[in-house]
């Protein structure tokens, strides 16, 4: 007998099958939990205004229907009980953790009155504007900061991708990304895309199947290692030495691109003389990589054309020698003639929010509403002049120091979006610095430890509850619409920024026009309008996009002071720094600090990704936390046996600064002598173990990935 209509409807509902009968509708959006080079397309199954199921969008060319564990847990992220659903004002002192609801109008008026008052008393530079996660609102927050008069817009880029960009700019003026699909050899340096950028990771497997040769560099075994032809397993912090050792082989054997070096570089002779200090046997002693493998890798990379270099956004610069490390490894691109070439490291500037796809926009003109010359010096400008010359924001890592010293001027207030004080080295020091502020506002989805310190906490929306523009490298674009109403009284970040702009920067007429008018202005050169984008709720392929040509330097030169690739950097020389990509040991290593190494003999490297976590944002999600519930330290079985440590034992991970309690994970993913730990675990904040001033002197970047530690069994 045929099923009754009620039974059929029940099955449709349980099966979450969309249709008029079940009341389930599929609405398109994106997942913005992780970095903006991913942000997979999402099909949201919505019934009665609630997301009941998520799947990847098959027609989105970036993820093609796939989603990672984080995206699959979107419902638990959206509807987590920790979501802030109303504006809150602090009751009691900074540590009280006590809040009471307040209306949006009251909250916005309080913020405006406090910040405008500080501006009158000690200048607009006394207010810092900070962007953590997500990143979609950054152009608007930066514009608000400058229209307010403050030079102090800063972001988590102070420890993320900007350091590598800075190093590439010192060499070339720009950065280039590998054209993976067109390369015949890939030098993959300190990155694990299978965990950190899952959508492009599929392309890696496809090119491996086509016979592309993979050279992997890094101390850890990753999912890519099994596919690599060569794995150069370096001691943490020695990337620069390895790159110089490879350059020695390439130059001495005449494998470098002589035409490019002759016509388009400066400082090559000084560089050539310097790399003679890194013959393979010396480089082996520094890095731990055999001389034979160094030679094999150098020859393979230099002679297989075209070759691309795929490096992590921050792993090579999270060292006290980080900028020079990254300069040394990216110098190999030009040395071998693979810069801005087809299948090499192609220069395709970002179109919008870090994503390159050929579209020309006015994002940077929009952000910089006031020239730097009309504003006071930025936070960190006195210590990191090269950073401020190349990166258009303040160096946030210097914030706690300037808050304390009030030099060269006081920082009294911070308007923060998604701030996480655990991002800083000596994270407890940053926490104490925040408590010294006159006024702190934090906008977030959740009541984080940083939000608990704030005077006012404002509730933000997830990507499921707002509209935003997303470009993809595949010449695809989507303007999302909210698939559900904002939870409680939460608001999109940009709406909050525009509400504040009406109070803090009324003379900025473009911001006063509203979100969509601002976006139309940004998109003007591309002849795109929000109204047109809205006609394609699932996104659409951009037509007639003219990609930049290869070897653009042949017509316009390099955007460096010399107009050429600089083996010796004029910017560093003018700043009184070494212009060569000179290798120095990490400040705390067995070679540079042998006395300390007797007490703390293991090398600590932190921050490598786990596939279910992005920094600290998904620890609270039950599905994801269940996959790796306890904070763990990776220790090689050899080191564990010496210390009487068994799998799952609780251990004390200690540096000369502090100690945390974690579980031991015995694994050969880490080599003997090296300890690896994921950062940000509640109750086991590894950044507390790092001194606040343990930073690269050129960029201010923390040395998260190379210092000294010890592990002891505990109860």
N, C-alpha and C positions, 0 to 999 in steps of 0.2 A: 504493500500500500504506500502511496506517496506520503511524504512527511507533512505534518500539519504546518500551517504558516507560522504558528508560535514556536514550534520546534525548530524550524528553519531559521527563524530570527534569532533564537537562542544560540544556535550554532554559529551564526554569523557574528554575533556579539562576542562569544567566547573566542572565536578565531580572529577577532579584530579585523574583520573584512569590511572595507569601506563601502558605503552605499546609502541610499535614502532610507532603506529599511532598518539598517543598524544604527543610523545616525552618526556614522564615523566618516570623517572627511580627512583626506590627505592634503596637508599644507606644507609648502616648501620653505626651508630656512637653511641655516648653516650652524655647525658646531664651532664655537670659538674658545673651547677650553684650552687648546694648546696654541702653538705658535702660528703667526699669520701666514706662513708659507704653506700651511696645511688647510685648516678650516674646511672640513669636508662638507659637501652638500648633504642635507638631512631631509628625509620624508617624515614629517610628524603626523601621526595618526591622532586626530583630535575628536573627542566626543564630549558634548556638553561643556565645551571650553576647557577641557583637561587633556593634556598629552597622555595617551595611554600606551603608545608604542613608538619606537623610532627605528628607521632603517636608513641606509645610505642611499643617496639619490643616484640612480643608475645612469641618467643622462648627463650628470655632472662629470666632465671629462677628467677632473682631477682625482676623484676617488672612485668613480665608476661603480657606485653601489656599495663600496666597502666602508666600514667604520671600525675604529679600534676599540679597545676595551673602554676607554674614557667616553667616547661618543655613545657606545652601547648603554652606558650607565647614565645617560643624560637625564632621564626622568628622576632618578634619585638625586641628581645634582640640582635640578630645578626645584623640586618639592621638598628639599631637605628641611627638617625642622629648625635648623640654624639660620635659615633665610631671615634677613632683616626685612620687616614689612612696613615699618613706619619710621619717620625721622625721630631721633632720640637725642636728648640732652643729658649731660653728665650731672649727677648729684653726688656731692662729696669731692674728695681729692682725686688725683689722677689714678690712683691705685684702687679706688673704691669699686670699680666695675659696676656701679649702680647708675641706671639711666631711667628716664621717664619719657613718655611720648611727647612730641611737640609737633605743631602744625608745620607744613612746608613753608608757609609765608613767614612764620616766626623764625624758623631756622635760617632761611635765606636772609632775612633782615639782620639777624644777629651776626651772621658771617660777614655781611657787607659792612656793618657798623664797626666790627672789630678790625677787619682788614684795612678799611679806609682810615680808621683811627691810627693804626700802626704806620700806614703810609705817611700820614701827616707828621707823626712824631719822629720817626727814624728813617723814613724813605721807603719807597716801594720795594727796594732790594731786600728789606727785612722780611719780606713774605716770599716763601718758596712754594712753587706749584709742582707737585710730584705725580707722575703717572706710573703705576705698576701694571697690574693686569685688570682688564684686557687692554689691548692697544688701539682699539678702533677709534677712541675719542682723542687721541694724542694731538692731531693737528689743531683741534679746537681748544684744548687746554693750553697748548703752547701759545696760541694767538692770544688767548685771554691773559696769560701771564705778561706778555709783552705790551699788550694794549693797556694793562694796569700799570705798566712801567717797570716791572721786575725783569731782570735778566735771568732770574733763577727758576727757569723751567728745567726740571731734571726728571730722570726716569730710571727704570731698572736696566736700561741700556748701559748705565754706568758700570754694570757687571756682566752684560750680555754681549750682544753682537758688535757693539760700537768699537770695542778694542781691536778686533780683527779688521774692521773697516778702517780704523785709524792707521794701522800698520800698512794695509794695502795702499792707502792714500799717500803715505810717506814714500812708498816705492813708485807708485804709478799715478797718483792723483785720484784714482777710482779703484773699484774692485770688480773683478770678473768672476762669473760662475761657470762651472764646467758645462759644456753641452754634452751631457752624458750619452745621448742617443747617437752622437756623431763621433765620439772618441773611440780610439783603438786601445788606449791604455788609460787607466784611472789611478791616480795617486790619492788614496783616501786617507786623510791625515786627521787622526783624533776625532772621529765622529762615528756615531752609531745610528744611522737613519732608521734601522728597524725598530728602534725604541723611541727616537726623538722626532722623526718626520716620516711617518709610515707610508704615506701615499707615494712619494718619489722612490721609496725603497723598492717598490715593485719594478721600477725602471732599471734599477741596478741588477736585479735578477735576470731581467730580459736581456741586458747587454752581456751579462756573463754567459748566457746561453748562446749568444752570437759569437763568443770567443774573445771578448774584450779582456785584456790582461789587467788584473787588479793587484796593486801594491797597497797593503794596509799598514799604517803606522799607528802605534799606540801601545801602551803597557797592558791593556786589558784584552782578553779574548772576547770577541763580539759575534753575533750571528753572521757577520760578513766574513769572519776569519776563515770559515770552512770553504768559502768561495775564492779566497785570495790566492794568488800564485806565490806571493811573498808576503810574510808578516814581519815587519821590523818592530820588535817588541822592546821599546825604549824604556829606560829609567825615567820616571815622571820628571818633567822640567827640562829635559835635554833635547827637545825638538830642534832648537837652534843649532846645537852641535851636530846633530844628524844631518840637517840641511846643508851645513857648511861642509861636512864630510862628503856628501853627495856631490856638491858643487866642485870640490877638489877633484873627484874622479872625472866629472864631466869636462872640466877645463883642461886638466892635464892630459886627458886622452883626446882632446880636440873635438868633443861631441857637442859643444855649444853652438848656438846659431850666430855665426861670425858676422853676418850682414846686419842682423838686428842689433847686436852688441856694438858694432862699429857706428851705425847710423843713429841709433835711438837710445843710447844710454850714456850716463855720466858716472865717473868713479869706478869704472871697471878695473883699471890697473891696480888701484888701491885694494879693491875687493879681491882680485886675483892673488895679490901678495898675501893678503890676510888668510885666505882659505888654504894656503900652503901649510898653515899651522894645524890643519885637520886631515892629515893622511889617514887612511882607513884604520890602521892599527891604533892610532891615537883616538880616533872617533869611537872605536870599539871600547876602549878603556873608559870613556866618558859615558857612553849611552848604554853599554851592555849588549849592543847588537854586533854580531860577528862581522869582521872586516869583509869576508867573502860575500855576505848578504848585502852589505852596504854597496859594494861594487856592482853586484848583480842588479840591485834595484836602480842605481844611478844609470847604468847602461840601458836598462829596459825603458825607463822613463824618457831618457834623452833620445833614444833611437827609434822609438815607436811613435809614429806621427799619424794623426794628431793625438796629443795626450792632454788630459784634463786633470786638474787638482781639485778634489772635493775635501774641504776642511770644515771642521766643526765651527760654530759661531763663536765659541769662547774657550774651548779646551786648551788651545795653545797659548792663549793670553792670560789665563788664570794662574799666573806664576809671577814671582817678583822679577823675572827676566822676560816677561811675556811679549812685550812689543817687539823687542829685538828677535825673540824666537820666531814670531810670525813674519817679520820682515825677511828673515833668513829663508824660511820655507817658501814664501811667495816669490822671492827673488828667483827661485828655480824656474818659475813659469816664463819669465822674460829671458832668462839665460838660455832656455831651450827653444825659444821662438814660439811659444804656445800662448802668448798673451793676445787677446782679442782676435783669435783666429777661429776658423770653423773647426769644431771638435775640440778646441782648446778651452781656455778660460775667456769666454765671450763677455764683452761689456754691454749690458743691456740695462740701463738705469731703471730703478724702481718707478713704477707708474703711480701707485698709491699704496700707502701702508706696506712698504717693503717688498711688494710683489712686482717683478718685472714682466711686462707682457706687450711692450711696444706702444702702449697708449701714452700720449703726452698730456700731463695735467699741470696745474699750478699749485700743487700741494705746498711746496717750499715757499713760494711767494705768499700763500695764504697764512702759513704758520708765522712767518717773520714779519709781523705787522709794524715793527719798529726796528730800525737798524741797531746793531750792537753799539755803534759809536755814540748813540744817544742814551745809553744806559750805563750804569756802573759796572765794574768788573763782576764776572760771575763767581759763584762759589767754586773754589779750587783753581781759579785762573792764575794766582800767584805761584802755586806749586806745580801746576800742570799746564804750562802755556801752550805746548804743542797740542794737547787735547783740545783746548778751547779754540785753537786755530783751525782744527780739522773737524771737530764734532760740534754741531750747533746746539749745545745745551750745557748746563752746568754739570760738574762732576759730583754726583750725589754721595759718593763714598766719603767725601770730605765734610758732609753735613754735620755729623756728631761733633767733630772737632771744632767747626766754626760756631756751632751752637754754644759750646762750652767757653771758647776763648773770646767770642764776640769780636774777632779780628779777621779781616780788616773792618768789618762792621757786624752788628748783631743780626742774627737770624732769629726772629721772634715768633713767627707763625708759619704753619705749613697747611696748605690745602691739598690733600692727598686723595688719589683715586686708586684703590687697591694696593695700599702700601703694606709691605711685610718687613718688619724691622729685622727679621732673621736673615734677610738678604745680605746684611752687612757683616764683615769680619768683626769679631768681638761683638756679636749681636746684642749681648747684654749692655754693652756700652752705648749702642744706638738706642736701646730701650730707655736707658737713663737720660740720654740726650733729649728724647721726645718729651720726657717728663719735665724738662727744664723750660720748654717753650711757654710763651704766654698764651698761645692759642693753637689748637690742633683740630682739624676736621678730617675725617676719613669717610670716603664713599666706598661701599662694598656691598656684596651680596650677603656676606656672612659676618657674624660677630667674631672677628678674628682677635688674636692677642693684641695686635696693633690697634684695632678699632676700640678695644676696651680702654685704651689709654686716651682716647680722643675726648674733646669737650663736646663735640657734636658728631653724630654718626648718621649718615644719610643712606637710604636703601637704594641700590642700583638694580637694574634688570639683567636677566640673562639674554643671550642672543635670540631666544625663543620669544622674547617679549618686546623686541625693538626692531627698528628698521636700520639697515646699514648697507653700504656699498662694499662689495667684495669682488676684486679682480683675481683671476687665476692666470698662471703662466701660459696656459693653453689657449690664450686669447678668448677667454670666457668671462662673463660678468654676470653678477646677480645683484639686484636691489631687493633686499628681503623686506617682507612685511611681518608684523607680529603674528605668530600663529596662535598665541593665547594672550589674554589681557595681562598686564603687569600684576604680579602678586601683591596683594595689599595696596599700600601707597607707594610702592617702589616706582622709580622713574629711570628712563635711559640716561646714561652718563651725559650725553651731549645736551639733553634737555636741561639737566642740572647746570651745566656750564653756561648755557645760553640764558637761563634765569639769573645766574650770578653776573653774567656780562651786562645785563640790563642795569644792574646796581653798581658794578665795579668799573665798567668801561663803557659808559653811555655814548662816548664819542666815536666808538668803533661802529660805524654805520653798517658795515657788512655783517657783523655778528648780530646786529639788531634786526636784520632782515629774516633771520631764522635758518633752520637747518638745511632745508632743501634749496633755498636760494644760495646759501654758502656752497653747497655741493655743486650746484649749477655753475657757479663762478670757478670753482676748482676744475671742473670738467670742461670748461670753455674751449681750450685748445683742441680737445678731442671731438668737439661738436656733439657731445652727449648731454642729455638732460635727464633729470630724475623722472620726469613725467614719461619719457620714452622708455626708460629702464623698467618702470612699473608695469609696462604692458607684458612683460615676460616674467611672471612670478617665480618660475623655476630657473631663471637665468637664460642666457642665450650666447651664441658664438658671435664675437665681434668680427665685423667684416672689413676688408680693405685696410688692415693694419700693416703699415710699412715698418718692418723691423729695422733697427739700425744696421748699417753695413759693418763688415769686418774691417779690422785694421784702421779704425777711425783716426788713429794718431798720425797716419801718413798725410792727412789733410789738415788736421787741427793741432797736432802735437799732443803731449801729455799735459794734464792740468796739475803739473808740479812747478815749483819755482823755475826750474831749468827748461821746462817744456819737454823733458825726456824722462825715461825711466831712470830712477836715481838709486844706484848701488850705494852711494854716499848721499845721505839726505841733507839738503840745505836747510830745511826747517829745523831738524835736530841740531845742526851745527850752529844756527843762529840762536837756538835756545841754550847753547852751552853744553850740549849733549853729544855723545859719540855718534858721528854720522854713519859709520859702518854698522851693519847688523852684527855687532860683536856679541859673542857668547860669554855669559857669566853664569856661574852656578846659581841655582836658587839660594836665597839667603839662608835657608835652613835645609841643608842636605848633608849626607855623610861625608862629602868632600869639603864643603864650605864650613861646616860646624862639627868637626870630629869630636870635640869634648862633649857637646850636647848629645851627639849620636851614641855615645857610650851609655847614656841613661835612656835615650829614646832612639833605639836603633832602626826602627821601621819607618818607611816613607809613607806618609798619609796623603792620599788623593781623594777628593770629594766631588760630588756633584754629577757623577755619571747617572744617566737616566735609567729608570725602571719603566716598563711600558705602560703601567697603569697609573703612574703619578706624573704630574707636572708641578714641580716645586712643591708647595704645601697645599695646593688648592683642592686636591681630590682625596686627601686622607680621610675626610669625614664621610665619604661616599661608601656605604656598607659593602656593596659588591666588590669595589676596588680594594678597600682595606682588607677584605677577607683573603685576597690573593697574596698579600704580604703583610700580615698584621703587625709584626714586631719590628722595631728598628734593628738592623743587623749590620755587622761589619764583615766584609769579605776578607778572609785570611787564607793564605796558602797552607795546605796540610803540613808542609815542612815546618813553617813557623809555628803552627798550632801544636805540633808534636813537641817542639822544643819547650813550649810553655804549658804542656799538660792540658790543652784545651780540646774538648770534644765538640762535635756538632750540636748546636743548640744551647751550649753553655752560655750563661750570662758572664760578660766580661767587662772590665773597665778599659775604655779607650781613653788614653791620656796624652796630653802634650805638656809642655812646660807651663802652660797657662791654666788648664782646667782638665776635667775628666767627665765623661758621660758613661752611662751604663747601657749596654746593648747586647744583643745575642750574637754568637759567633756563627758565621756561615763558612764552613770549610769548602774551598773551591779552588780549582786551578785556573779559574778566570783571571785571578791575579797572580803575578809571578812571585816567587819567594822574595821576601824583603819589602813587599809593597802591601799596603792595607787600603781597601776601597770602601767607602760608605756613602750611601745616598743621603742627601741633605734634607732638612726641614721636618723630620719626624717629630711629632709632638712628644715632649718629654725627653728627647735625645737630640738636641740642637747642636750639630757638629760645629757650627760657626762660632760657638762659644769657645772652642778650643784654639781659635786663631786670634792673634793679637790685632787690635784695630789698625795698627800701622804696618801690617805685613802686606805691603802693596808694591806694585810696579812703580818705580819713580817717574816713569814717563807718562803713563796713562792713569795711574791711581787705581788700577785694577787689583783686586785681592789675589793673594797667592793661594787660592783654594786647593790647587791640585799638586802642590809639592811642599811639604814640610815634614817635620820629624815627630814620631809618636811611639807609644808602646802600648801593648795589649796584655792584660793580666786577667786570669780567671778570678771571678768574684762570686758572691752568693746572690 
